[in-house]
């Protein structure tokens, strides 16, 4: 897991934020990985890729969630390290937080990933969640 991720989930849940896990990985594997990491309880639901490769689980879920709950910009935040989810979140009107972590070093910022996430529409870039308290405070005030 990205450093500080569990603390970030704890902080979001303490603030009453409803969290959903949406991944481009096949759904059975996403569910299994969440269970192995002991993070299933943080999420209202977990969603992954379906057998139909033409469907985008991320895009479909985000747009349906925004429509179903009539979410506004300040009510919807998406965290991701990929261009696809950042683009979808930004287009859906949410706050897109790009996680530009240096996966090889397991610490610090990956400048290439940072540039790609900014180009995709990220509003905020973080290397990880080590400063989760400041990020949560900022998001709660947004």
C-alpha positions as CSV (number, residue, x, y, z in Angstrom):
1,X,0.0,0.0,0.0
2,X,1.0,3.6,-0.5
3,X,2.5,5.0,2.6
4,X,-0.2,6.6,4.8
5,X,-3.0,5.0,2.9
6,X,-4.6,3.3,5.9
7,X,-4.3,6.4,8.0
8,X,-6.0,8.3,5.1
9,X,-8.8,5.9,5.0
10,X,-9.2,6.1,8.8
11,X,-9.3,9.9,8.6
12,X,-11.9,9.9,5.8
13,X,-14.1,7.5,7.7
14,X,-13.8,9.5,10.9
15,X,-15.2,12.5,8.9
16,X,-18.1,10.4,7.8
17,X,-16.9,10.2,4.2
18,X,-18.5,7.3,2.2
19,X,-15.7,5.5,0.4
20,X,-15.9,3.3,-2.7
21,X,-13.1,1.2,-4.2
22,X,-13.1,1.2,-8.0
23,X,-10.4,-0.5,-10.0
24,X,-9.5,-1.4,-13.5
25,X,-8.4,-4.8,-12.3
26,X,-10.8,-7.8,-12.6
27,X,-13.3,-7.5,-9.8
28,X,-12.6,-10.9,-8.1
29,X,-9.0,-9.9,-7.8
30,X,-9.8,-6.5,-6.4
31,X,-12.1,-8.0,-3.7
32,X,-9.4,-10.6,-2.8
33,X,-6.6,-8.0,-2.6
34,X,-8.8,-5.6,-0.4
35,X,-9.4,-8.5,1.9
36,X,-5.7,-9.5,2.1
37,X,-4.9,-5.8,2.9
38,X,-7.7,-5.7,5.6
39,X,-9.3,-2.6,4.0
40,X,-12.6,-4.0,2.9
41,X,-14.4,-2.5,5.9
42,X,-13.5,1.0,4.8
43,X,-15.6,0.8,1.7
44,X,-19.3,0.9,1.1
45,X,-18.7,-1.2,-2.0
46,X,-15.8,-2.6,-4.1
47,X,-15.9,-2.6,-7.9
48,X,-13.6,-3.9,-10.6
49,X,-13.4,-4.6,-14.3
50,X,-16.1,-6.8,-15.7
51,X,-15.7,-9.5,-18.5
52,X,-16.8,-7.0,-21.2
53,X,-13.5,-5.1,-22.0
54,X,-15.5,-2.3,-23.8
55,X,-17.0,-1.3,-20.4
56,X,-15.1,0.9,-18.0
57,X,-15.9,0.1,-14.4
58,X,-14.4,3.3,-13.2
59,X,-16.2,5.6,-15.6
60,X,-19.5,3.9,-15.3
61,X,-19.4,3.7,-11.5
62,X,-18.2,7.3,-11.0
63,X,-20.8,8.8,-13.3
64,X,-23.6,6.7,-11.8
65,X,-22.5,7.6,-8.3
66,X,-22.5,11.3,-9.1
67,X,-25.9,11.2,-10.8
68,X,-27.5,9.0,-8.1
69,X,-26.5,11.2,-5.2
70,X,-26.5,14.5,-7.1
71,X,-23.0,15.2,-6.0
72,X,-21.4,18.6,-6.5
73,X,-17.7,19.5,-7.0
74,X,-17.1,19.8,-3.2
75,X,-18.9,16.5,-2.4
76,X,-16.9,14.2,-4.7
77,X,-13.2,13.4,-4.5
78,X,-11.4,10.7,-6.4
79,X,-7.9,9.4,-5.6
80,X,-5.9,7.6,-8.3
81,X,-2.5,7.0,-9.7
82,X,-3.6,6.5,-13.3
83,X,-4.5,8.9,-16.1
84,X,-7.8,7.1,-16.8
85,X,-9.4,7.6,-13.3
86,X,-8.1,11.2,-13.0
87,X,-9.6,12.1,-16.4
88,X,-12.9,10.5,-15.4
89,X,-13.0,12.2,-12.0
90,X,-12.2,15.6,-13.4
91,X,-14.8,15.3,-16.2
92,X,-17.4,14.1,-13.7
93,X,-16.9,17.4,-11.8
94,X,-15.1,16.0,-8.8
95,X,-11.8,16.9,-7.1
96,X,-9.2,14.7,-8.7
97,X,-6.3,13.8,-6.4
98,X,-3.4,12.3,-8.3
99,X,-1.1,10.0,-6.4
100,X,2.3,10.3,-8.1
101,X,4.2,7.9,-5.9
102,X,7.6,6.6,-6.8
103,X,6.8,2.9,-6.7
104,X,10.3,1.7,-7.2
105,X,11.7,3.6,-4.2
106,X,8.5,3.3,-2.2
107,X,8.9,6.9,-1.2
108,X,8.9,10.3,-2.9
109,X,7.4,11.8,-6.0
110,X,7.6,10.3,-9.5
111,X,8.0,13.4,-11.7
112,X,6.9,11.6,-14.9
113,X,3.7,10.4,-13.3
114,X,3.1,13.8,-11.8
115,X,3.2,15.5,-15.3
116,X,0.9,12.9,-16.7
117,X,-1.6,13.3,-13.9
118,X,-1.6,17.0,-14.2
119,X,-2.2,16.7,-17.9
120,X,-5.1,14.4,-17.2
121,X,-6.7,17.0,-15.0
122,X,-5.5,16.4,-11.5
123,X,-6.4,19.2,-9.1
124,X,-4.0,18.1,-6.4
125,X,-0.9,15.9,-6.6
126,X,0.5,14.0,-3.6
127,X,3.4,11.5,-3.5
128,X,1.6,9.4,-0.9
129,X,-0.6,9.9,2.1
130,X,2.1,10.6,4.7
131,X,0.6,14.1,5.1
132,X,-3.0,12.7,5.2
133,X,-4.1,15.0,8.0
134,X,-3.3,18.2,6.0
135,X,-4.9,16.8,2.9
136,X,-8.1,15.8,4.8
137,X,-8.3,19.3,6.4
138,X,-7.9,20.9,3.0
139,X,-10.6,18.6,1.4
140,X,-13.1,19.2,4.2
141,X,-12.7,22.9,3.7
142,X,-13.0,22.7,-0.1
